[in-house]
Amino acid sequence: MGLSSFLKKLFSKTQEPAIETENGIIEKAENFVEETLNKVKEASEPILEDAVEFTNHAKDVISEYAEKATDSINDIIDSVKESIETDDSPPKIYDTVVDISEKPITETD
């Protein structure tokens, strides 16, 4: 019995420092990850703010041009409709005239 209790005490003593070391390493890793995430957040905030501003500006410009394009297309459609409705003249017919008095050009010429 003395030997088994000696071995238990021996192994339990060697396990405790190992567990404490593992806990220390895990705690250090957690702190490192947390600090790194905080640094990333701080560094990315201005970039994200600039991206939001740029996106809002682009949205405003695009919607302005979309309105102008819509107005222009509507003006063109109205103009075409008016010209169709007011054009009462007969359709134009073109005659094609061929002069057969000249000799045709052939591949040998």
PEBELDA-V295738 format. One record per backbone hydrogen bond with DSSP energy under -1.0 kcal/mol. CO is the residue of the C=O (numbers start at 1). NH is the residue of the N-H. Records with the same first field share a line. If there is no record, write none. Layout:
# PEBELDA-V295738
CO: NH ; NH
This chain:
# PEBELDA-V295738
1: 5
2: 6
3: 7
4: 8
5: 9
6: 10
7: 11
8: 12
9: 13
10: 14
11: 15
12: 16
13: 17
15: 19
16: 20
17: 21
18: 22
19: 23
20: 24
21: 25
22: 26
23: 27
24: 28
25: 29
26: 30
27: 31
28: 32
29: 33
30: 34
31: 35
32: 36
33: 37
34: 38
35: 39
36: 40
37: 41
38: 42
39: 43
40: 44
41: 45
44: 48
45: 49
46: 50
47: 51
48: 52
49: 53
50: 54
51: 55
52: 56
53: 57
54: 58
55: 59
56: 60
57: 61
58: 62
59: 63
60: 64
61: 65
62: 66
63: 67
64: 68
65: 69
66: 70
67: 71
68: 72
69: 73
70: 74
71: 75
72: 76
73: 77
74: 78
75: 79
76: 80
77: 81
78: 82
79: 83
80: 84
81: 85
82: 86
86: 88
